[in-house]
Amino acid sequence: MFRCSYCMSPTEQILDLGFLPPVNVMSRIDENISLNTSYPLGISICQSCGLTQIINEIESALVFPESYPYLSGTTKILVENFSEQAQEILSFKPLKSNQLVIDIGSNDGTLLKNYINTCKVLGVEPTGAANVAIQNKIPTIHKFFNKSTAAEILQVYGKASIITACNVFAHIPDLKNLMHSIDSILEEDGIFISESHYLVDLLQSLQFDTIYHEHLRYYNVNFLNKLFSDFGYEIIMVKKIPTHGGSIRVWASRIGKNKIDLNVEHFLASEKNSNFFGLEAHYEFTKKVSKWRHQFRKLIAEIRVNHKSIYAIGAPSRASTLLSFSGLEVNDLFAVGEFSGSHKIGRYMPGTKIPVISEDDVLSKKPDYLLMLSWHIADELIPKIKNKGFEGQFIIPLPDIKLL
């Protein structure tokens, strides 16, 4: 029996995705080493508090290594999203030059750049992306965020008016300790803002590829409402945002300290009335994922038996789950193309011998098909690829398999 990581109640296993290596541990092509160690991956739902979570957590240092290759500033939709978020915050709560904004999991400092001329900023980032932020003059603590780091922040920097955690609030182990740590460094009327994959979008759009060891939990607004209430907080605003294929931006503050937006109650009610909420929805999701795998494998086999070539564009973390679960290898997918300058070029996709090469190298081979592993931003990528002369067909794997 599995136990909930938050309330320790029994959980119900929903989906088993097999074994997957950490998605950001990518062997160099010239090292000629064995495939990465893989770990069990599946999700369950708590029958008491309703939290959807992965079953097997692995050590944070393996999931977020110093060599972590992703930089937020390389993704246009994230840059625009962080700019929008900052504008919303400054409109709601104008900040003075002596006030502090802290970003947990700040990566290369892309979000904090929006505040640098308004107030004090501080990033907390465990990977080598912290060095990029520091080079760009974004003050950053190069550590994991935990109780110890929070105590250091309190002593050196004081409390923050705004704390943000974008696509990391579901990544840090021990949710109760995480909340205590955030609470200890947030001003009395301060606001905590998280952005996370939205469970309803995950289920509705069949986004099983967002399930990997980085993502410990998958939130809905009803669970977050309970979580914050347990710590004396309340949700004051909720907004759906397009990042990562569908996310939610949730504002929370101590009870009674800020006005609550009317849309909060709407989100809570709409989830409960939705077909994508609760145990039954999770089981239906599992059935659809199994059916998807069969159809996808059939399509790839039909293309390859006719001696047509398949390459891919984009190597986001989510691609590792899709490739692993569908069982693709280098005889199915010849290579994955990444934008020029990506730290992933010259490495293998995790758990495979599929090389990552430059996007221009992929297009120079004139492939018959391009598999869009960054399918969630396909509308942005496809016109650019066509403008570079690609004349084949695009495979859009999710939420429905399409050929364009």
Beta strands, then each sheet from edge to edge (+ up, - down):
strand 1: 2-3
strand 2: 10-20
strand 3: 39-46
strand 4: 52-54
strand 5: 100-104
strand 6: 120-124
strand 7: 140-141
strand 8: 160-166
strand 9: 186-197
strand 10: 217-218
strand 11: 233-241
strand 12: 247-254
strand 13: 310-313
strand 14: 336-338
strand 15: 356-358
strand 16: 369-372
strand 17: 393-396
strand 18: 402-403
sheet 1: 1+ 2- 3+ 4- 10+
sheet 2: 7+ 6+ 5+ 8+ 9+ 12- 11+
sheet 3: 15+ 14+ 13+ 16+ 17+ 18-
end
